[in-house]
Amino acid sequence: MRQKISQYVAWAVFAFHAPGAQAVLCKYVDEQGHVTYSDSEVRGAKKSSCFEPPPVPPPPPPQPAQATTPPAAATPATKGGLPNVDPATQRRRDDSRRKIIEEELAVEERSLAEARKALTEGEAVRLGSERNYQRYLDRIQGLKDRVAQHERNVGALKKELANLR
């Protein structure tokens, strides 16, 4: 009995304090034109407008309990747990993958050629801002790093293509 009374008292306290949590936010502007948003009055500022907080949406309804059995797989699994794929589908996937890698390789080879060209042009010219020889070396090192990155990318793509065949 005592526990029920304490529960009622707790609910009553929550019910009376809950509306206080929904404070009205107002916009205040002072003489210097500074704008302040507050839920309490600001000294030396004029209230220009107030905003009501948006309503709190109700909680989503509980989800129905799902069956404990997993859905049946579309294709039977092999010993390793991977689904079986017919050879024609696998061949199409392999061809598609090969085509994508070849396109990436072509783009990367073009980027490598551009990076090499920029490196040779950069080595031949010393800019006026590079009175200090170290600045020149830093700029050239950046170009060399770019060429090396493209060379690594081309090598990785060629290796991946070799693994497909």
HELIX and SHEET records of a PDB file:
HELIX    1   1 ARG A    2  ALA A   21  1                                  20    
HELIX    2   2 PRO A   87  ALA A  124  1                                  38    
HELIX    3   3 TYR A  133  LEU A  164  1                                  32    
SHEET    1   A 3 VAL A  35  SER A  38  0                                        
SHEET    2   A 3 LEU A  25  ASP A  30 -1                                        
SHEET    3   A 3 ALA A  45  PHE A  51 -1                                        
END                                                                             
